[in-house]
């Protein structure tokens, strides 16, 4: 039973949220300077339809990487399916005051 509890603590939703918080804090302090430079150098391509949502998401991030904005404009069509795993959506996709994905 202890092993099951230990495994759950290291793989369950609370653990994933903790990892996300750490990654987000790291991104907030280090990566905003590096990401625009990296995205400016690299071109991401794929002929595989399965990977197109990721390619579109990278293009969107590239377009806004130099703006200093923390959030994408609400009018943008942000690809979620095929980009963000279902288990991570709750901690990544924020909701507005009406509970709608924002």
Secondary structure, 3 states (H helix, E strand, C coil): CHHHHHHHHHHCHHHHHHHHHHHHHHHHHHHHHHHHHHHHHCCCCCCCHHHHHHHHHHHHHHHHCCCCCCCCCCCCCCCCCCCCCHHHHHHHCCECCCCCEC
